[in-house]
């Protein structure tokens, strides 16, 4: 058997809807790459270096996530654990912490390992309460045991906010990969995760495009000056239509559950974006890091996902998935 035969068998075993979705994303990226190559010829007076960097980074991110989804739950959980680790590291490197918080920082990374360990072990109930209850109680106690009270309350809140945002919320996307085959999944567990990523990122891009084309009225000028009502509403409607028409292809949602998702997920994506913008303005930085050329840091790219992932998961649990 040749390597081409092996690849063919591997792809044949994947849900057709998932392959179709991934192929569509690759095709759109190909169109974007062509546009980025043509624009300098049409308008040579402008620089399109950042646009090319953004598209190149998108190729890398799509390749990594697509490979993980096709490889199975183990690879997907590992990739999201890496994303959470990089996001938490960015957050803790920017957030105001004290020298005496070194043990608490170490504990935060151990919490990340334990949390994703619960996902890998398929222990949903442990995952559900670990960070919101036990880490919420244990981390402040650990800090108190160190005997330092300067800035104690603010620092404890900072640690908990970072763990919930970067680890707990993003982990819900990986947890979807533990959905059993017995559920009615038109594109398998990977299809659930793919659609979450597709809808979230499409919402971000649609809001950006509508804002660039028609944006006139600022929606939050002190937090995110580039965001407009026209961009928000245009992206909201565009993403809502995508969810309504493509949702049944990748998820078991229909009717009321799908309608609620179409209405609230774009709003959640917007909320995650502006919330992280507020955090960055408070800290005094433009980007959380330079890990992703053209995009900034991992949290700059995953800010919307920190809000959409738990919302999407719980709507699926409420309306479609028996396991959760």
C-alpha positions as CSV (number, residue, x, y, z in Angstrom):
1,X,0.0,0.0,0.0
2,X,1.4,3.4,-1.0
3,X,1.3,6.5,1.0
4,X,-1.4,7.9,-1.3
5,X,-3.6,4.8,-0.6
6,X,-3.1,5.4,3.1
7,X,-4.1,9.1,2.8
8,X,-7.0,8.2,0.7
9,X,-8.3,5.6,3.2
10,X,-7.8,8.1,6.0
11,X,-9.8,10.9,4.3
12,X,-12.5,8.4,3.2
13,X,-13.0,7.6,6.9
14,X,-13.7,11.3,7.7
15,X,-17.3,12.7,7.7
16,X,-17.9,14.2,4.2
17,X,-19.4,17.4,5.7
18,X,-16.2,18.0,7.7
19,X,-14.0,17.5,4.6
20,X,-16.3,19.8,2.6
21,X,-16.1,22.5,5.3
22,X,-12.3,22.3,5.5
23,X,-12.0,22.4,1.7
24,X,-14.2,25.5,1.6
25,X,-12.0,27.3,4.1
26,X,-8.9,26.4,2.1
27,X,-10.6,27.7,-1.1
28,X,-11.4,31.0,0.6
29,X,-7.9,31.4,1.9
30,X,-6.7,30.7,-1.7
31,X,-8.9,33.5,-3.0
32,X,-7.6,35.8,-0.2
33,X,-4.0,35.0,-1.2
34,X,-4.7,35.8,-4.8
35,X,-6.3,39.1,-3.9
36,X,-3.3,40.0,-1.7
37,X,-1.0,39.2,-4.6
38,X,-3.0,41.4,-7.1
39,X,-3.6,44.4,-4.9
40,X,0.0,45.7,-5.0
41,X,-0.2,45.6,-8.8
42,X,-3.4,47.7,-8.8
43,X,-2.4,50.1,-6.0
44,X,1.4,50.1,-5.8
45,X,1.3,53.2,-3.6
46,X,-0.1,51.3,-0.6
47,X,1.7,48.7,1.5
48,X,0.1,45.3,1.9
49,X,2.8,43.6,4.0
50,X,0.5,43.2,7.0
51,X,-2.3,41.7,4.9
52,X,0.1,39.2,3.5
53,X,1.4,38.4,7.0
54,X,-2.1,37.9,8.2
55,X,-3.0,35.5,5.4
56,X,0.2,33.6,5.8
57,X,-0.5,33.1,9.5
58,X,-4.1,32.0,8.6
59,X,-2.6,29.3,6.5
60,X,-0.5,28.0,9.4
61,X,-3.4,28.2,11.9
62,X,-5.8,26.4,9.5
63,X,-3.3,23.7,8.8
64,X,-2.7,23.1,12.5
65,X,-6.4,23.0,13.5
66,X,-7.5,21.0,10.4
67,X,-4.8,18.4,11.0
68,X,-5.8,18.1,14.7
69,X,-9.5,17.8,13.9
70,X,-8.8,15.1,11.3
71,X,-6.4,13.3,13.6
72,X,-8.9,12.9,16.4
73,X,-9.7,14.0,19.9
74,X,-6.2,13.4,21.3
75,X,-4.6,15.8,18.8
76,X,-7.4,18.3,19.2
77,X,-7.2,18.4,23.0
78,X,-3.4,18.7,22.8
79,X,-3.7,21.7,20.4
80,X,-6.2,23.5,22.6
81,X,-4.1,22.8,25.6
82,X,-1.2,24.5,23.8
83,X,-3.5,27.4,22.9
84,X,-4.6,27.8,26.5
85,X,-1.0,27.6,27.7
86,X,0.2,30.3,25.3
87,X,-2.8,32.5,26.1
88,X,-2.3,32.1,29.9
89,X,1.4,32.8,29.5
90,X,0.5,36.0,27.6
91,X,-2.0,37.0,30.2
92,X,0.2,36.4,33.2
93,X,3.2,38.2,31.5
94,X,1.0,41.3,31.0
95,X,-1.2,41.3,34.1
96,X,0.1,43.1,37.2
97,X,1.5,40.4,39.6
98,X,3.9,40.5,42.5
99,X,7.3,38.8,42.9
100,X,5.8,36.7,45.7
101,X,3.3,35.3,43.3
102,X,5.8,32.9,41.6
103,X,4.3,29.9,43.4
104,X,0.8,31.0,42.4
105,X,1.9,31.3,38.7
106,X,3.3,27.8,38.9
107,X,0.0,26.6,40.4
108,X,-1.9,28.2,37.5
109,X,0.1,26.2,35.0
110,X,-0.6,23.0,37.0
111,X,-4.3,23.9,37.0
112,X,-4.1,24.0,33.2
113,X,-2.6,20.5,33.1
114,X,-5.2,19.1,35.5
115,X,-8.0,20.8,33.6
116,X,-7.1,19.3,30.2
117,X,-6.3,16.1,32.0
118,X,-10.0,15.9,33.0
119,X,-10.9,16.4,29.3
120,X,-8.5,13.7,28.2
121,X,-10.0,11.3,30.8
122,X,-13.5,12.3,29.8
123,X,-14.4,13.4,33.3
124,X,-16.9,16.1,32.4
125,X,-18.3,16.7,35.9
126,X,-14.8,17.2,37.3
127,X,-13.9,19.6,34.6
128,X,-17.2,21.5,35.1
129,X,-16.5,22.4,38.7
130,X,-12.7,22.3,39.0
131,X,-11.7,25.8,38.1
132,X,-15.0,27.7,39.0
133,X,-15.2,26.1,42.5
134,X,-12.1,24.4,43.7
135,X,-9.5,26.6,42.1
136,X,-11.5,29.6,43.0
137,X,-11.2,28.6,46.6
138,X,-7.7,27.1,46.5
139,X,-5.8,29.7,44.7
140,X,-6.6,32.6,47.1
141,X,-5.8,30.2,50.0
142,X,-2.4,29.4,48.5
143,X,-1.7,33.1,48.1
144,X,-2.7,33.7,51.8
145,X,-0.4,30.9,52.9
146,X,2.5,32.8,51.4
147,X,1.8,35.5,53.9
148,X,1.6,38.5,51.5
149,X,-1.4,40.8,51.7
150,X,-0.2,43.7,49.5
151,X,-2.6,43.8,46.5
152,X,-4.0,40.5,47.6
153,X,-7.6,40.8,46.5
154,X,-6.8,42.3,43.1
155,X,-4.1,39.7,42.4
156,X,-6.4,36.8,43.4
157,X,-9.1,38.2,41.0
158,X,-6.5,38.5,38.2
159,X,-5.4,34.9,38.5
160,X,-9.0,33.6,38.5
161,X,-10.0,35.8,35.6
162,X,-7.0,34.5,33.6
163,X,-7.7,30.9,34.4
164,X,-11.4,31.1,33.5
165,X,-10.7,33.0,30.3
166,X,-7.7,31.2,28.9
167,X,-8.2,27.7,30.3
168,X,-11.7,27.0,31.4
169,X,-13.6,28.8,28.6
170,X,-11.3,27.6,25.7
171,X,-11.4,24.1,27.1
172,X,-15.1,23.7,26.2
173,X,-14.1,23.6,22.6
174,X,-11.8,20.6,23.2
175,X,-14.4,19.0,25.5
176,X,-16.8,18.8,22.4
177,X,-14.3,16.2,20.9
178,X,-15.3,13.8,23.7
179,X,-18.9,13.7,22.5
180,X,-19.7,10.0,21.8
181,X,-20.4,8.5,18.4
182,X,-23.9,7.5,19.7
183,X,-25.0,11.1,19.5
184,X,-26.7,12.4,16.3
185,X,-23.7,14.2,14.9
186,X,-23.9,14.9,11.1
187,X,-20.1,15.7,10.9
188,X,-18.8,13.9,14.0
189,X,-17.4,15.6,17.1
190,X,-14.8,17.3,14.9
191,X,-17.6,18.9,13.0
192,X,-18.9,20.5,16.2
193,X,-15.5,22.1,16.9
194,X,-15.0,23.1,13.2
195,X,-18.3,24.9,13.1
196,X,-17.6,26.7,16.4
197,X,-14.3,28.0,14.9
198,X,-15.9,28.8,11.5
199,X,-18.8,30.8,13.0
200,X,-16.6,32.6,15.5
201,X,-13.9,33.6,13.0
202,X,-16.4,34.4,10.2
203,X,-18.2,36.7,12.6
204,X,-14.9,38.5,13.3
205,X,-14.1,38.9,9.7
206,X,-17.6,39.9,8.7
207,X,-17.7,42.6,11.3
208,X,-14.3,43.9,10.1
209,X,-15.3,43.9,6.4
210,X,-18.7,45.6,7.0
211,X,-17.0,48.1,9.3
212,X,-14.4,49.0,6.7
213,X,-17.0,49.3,3.9
214,X,-19.8,51.1,5.7
215,X,-18.6,52.0,9.2
216,X,-19.5,55.5,10.3
217,X,-20.8,55.4,13.8
218,X,-18.4,54.4,16.6
219,X,-19.9,51.8,19.0
220,X,-17.3,51.9,21.8
221,X,-14.8,54.7,20.9
222,X,-13.0,54.6,24.3
223,X,-12.3,50.9,24.2
224,X,-12.2,49.9,20.5
225,X,-12.2,53.0,18.3
226,X,-12.3,51.0,15.0
227,X,-15.5,49.2,15.8
228,X,-18.7,50.7,14.4
229,X,-22.4,50.0,14.6
230,X,-22.5,49.2,10.9
231,X,-19.7,46.6,11.3
232,X,-21.4,45.1,14.3
233,X,-24.8,44.8,12.8
234,X,-23.5,43.7,9.4
235,X,-21.4,41.0,11.0
236,X,-24.2,40.0,13.3
237,X,-26.6,39.4,10.4
238,X,-24.0,37.7,8.2
239,X,-22.8,35.3,10.9
240,X,-26.4,34.6,12.0
241,X,-27.3,33.6,8.5
242,X,-24.2,31.4,8.2
243,X,-25.2,29.7,11.5
244,X,-28.8,29.2,10.5
245,X,-28.1,27.7,7.1
246,X,-24.8,25.8,7.8
247,X,-25.6,24.8,11.4
248,X,-27.6,21.7,10.5
249,X,-24.7,20.5,8.2
250,X,-22.2,20.3,11.1
251,X,-24.3,20.2,14.3
252,X,-27.5,18.4,15.5
253,X,-29.1,21.8,16.3
254,X,-32.4,22.8,14.7
255,X,-35.4,24.9,15.3
256,X,-35.3,27.0,18.5
257,X,-31.8,25.9,19.6
258,X,-30.3,26.8,16.2
259,X,-32.2,30.2,16.1
260,X,-30.9,31.1,19.6
261,X,-27.3,30.2,18.5
262,X,-27.7,32.3,15.4
263,X,-28.8,35.3,17.4
264,X,-26.5,35.1,20.4
265,X,-23.2,33.7,19.2
266,X,-22.2,36.7,17.1
267,X,-23.0,39.0,20.1
268,X,-20.8,36.7,22.3
269,X,-18.0,37.0,19.8
270,X,-18.2,40.8,19.8
271,X,-18.3,40.8,23.6
272,X,-15.1,38.7,23.8
273,X,-13.3,41.0,21.4
274,X,-14.2,44.2,23.2
275,X,-13.6,42.7,26.7
276,X,-10.1,41.7,25.8
277,X,-9.6,45.2,24.2
278,X,-10.6,46.7,27.5
279,X,-8.1,44.5,29.4
280,X,-5.3,45.6,27.0
281,X,-6.2,49.2,27.3
282,X,-6.1,48.9,31.1
283,X,-2.7,47.2,30.9
284,X,-1.5,49.7,28.2
285,X,-0.6,47.4,25.3
286,X,-1.9,47.0,21.7
287,X,-1.3,43.3,21.4
288,X,-0.9,40.6,23.9
289,X,2.3,39.4,22.2
290,X,3.8,39.0,18.7
291,X,3.4,35.2,18.5
292,X,1.2,35.3,15.4
293,X,2.6,37.6,12.6
294,X,0.0,40.0,11.5
295,X,-2.4,39.1,14.2
296,X,-0.5,39.8,17.5
297,X,-0.8,37.3,20.2
298,X,-2.8,34.1,20.8
299,X,-5.3,36.0,23.0
300,X,-5.7,38.6,20.2
301,X,-6.8,35.8,17.9
302,X,-8.8,33.8,20.5
303,X,-10.5,36.6,22.3
304,X,-13.9,36.0,20.7
305,X,-13.5,32.3,21.2
306,X,-13.2,32.7,25.0
307,X,-16.8,33.9,25.0
308,X,-18.3,31.8,22.1
309,X,-16.9,28.4,23.1
310,X,-18.8,28.0,26.5
311,X,-22.0,29.6,25.0
312,X,-21.9,27.2,22.1
313,X,-21.1,24.2,24.3
314,X,-24.0,24.9,26.7
315,X,-26.5,25.5,23.9
316,X,-25.6,22.2,22.4
317,X,-25.8,20.5,25.8
318,X,-29.2,22.1,26.4
319,X,-30.8,21.4,23.0
320,X,-29.0,18.5,21.4
321,X,-26.4,16.5,23.3
322,X,-27.5,13.9,25.8
323,X,-24.0,13.3,27.3
324,X,-23.7,16.8,28.7
